[in-house]
Amino acid sequence: MNDQTESDARGPRPVATPARHAGLLWAIAIGGVAIAYSPMWLPRIRDAFGLELGISGPASSIVWNVIAVGALLAYMGFVERRPLASIGLRKPQGKQLEWALYLFGAVMVWQWLVLTFVPPAEDRGTETIASLPIIAVIGMIVSAAVFEEILYRGYPIERLSELTGRRWIAFAITVPLFVAPHLVFFGVQWLWTAGVGTLAIYVLYAKTRNLPACMLLHLCVNLPILIPTIAHHTGG
């Protein structure tokens, strides 16, 4: 293991800065994190004010994700002046993609065991998504795989790791924020079914710090939602 790899594994070292600059760094990072998580709080503000924007339901997540990623990338470019590589958006190496596929295989084996021996009851979240048009579900799958990795993995984990000097703190903050909405929508059984896929994505990011590899894994673990969707529309 070379020096760079060892440094990545330990996490970033806190940078010594004057106190007056430390506050500014925190303010800039918190502003970026607020933008990253805006798909979670902007719809609630819209609902609180009774605004009708012509977008609603689960498929509206595509629109909110696009807006948030566009705003975040602009923020990185014009406010932070940081490159995409600073949030893990860099060309994946072969080994990183291999790990994505290994973890996907492990997730599929786990889900087969769960569905075979302790099949969960049908949940309202899956039924809601399956009732949407197939093209909308495909859009949600791709949107989640690409945009959620930027918004909920790469940016907040990297920025919080830099600020605290402890990568585990970044994971401790970001994992519950990502898991909670899924539990509300799919129910607690999501933890031991599809939630295992989320665990695999976090493991992959911790190991590789490469977003494209995580996007590939995220895409793979979400694709099975097409099975009940197609069945719903074909009467299967």
Buried (B, 14 or more C-beta within 10 A) or exposed (E): EEEEEEEBEEBBEEEEEEEEEBEEBEEBBEEBBEBBBBBBEBBEEBEEEEEEEEBEEBBBBBBBBBBBBEBBBEBBEEEBEBEBEBBBBBEBEEEBBEBBEEBBEBBBEBBEEBEEEEEBEEBEBBEEBBEBEBEBBBBBBBBBBBBBBBBBBBBBBBBBBBBBEBBEBBBEBBBEBBBEEBBEBBBEBBBEBBBBBBBBBBBBBBBBBBBBBBBBBBBBBBBBBBEBBEEBBEEE
